[in-house]
């Protein structure tokens, strides 16, 4: 007779989170809105990025600085008000150990090289493609290849 016991709460197997269609649609709409904001504010503009690296304009530094300030303030508000998710679960932001910084330095170098080779921040690849900048399909392919490669070598990396 097969066992019908449920796994204990301490077992490593977890059920995959269920994403409702309404949630997925909301995320898609919010992502589309955010992509439009990125395009219209010229945050993903190659020329604006070049101005930033050449210290010719405050535009990008102002946006990055305000994003850091809004993010820090938001985290403080979430932590001090014991905020909960839309489903009533507590929001927990755990600390991450810094160690020696080697992972961050190497990750930053790889990210920066990709950014420099692509000519744009790789984060808004979909927004750039949606704006008609078709060479970003190369960046998307490289991002997918990089994610796949990392998945292959991750078990062999020190964590």
PyMOL commands that set and color helices and strands:
alter all, ss='L'
color gray80, all
select helices_A, chain A and resi 21-40+46-53+59-80+102-118+122-130+136-156
alter helices_A, ss='H'
color red, helices_A
deselect
rebuild
show_as cartoon
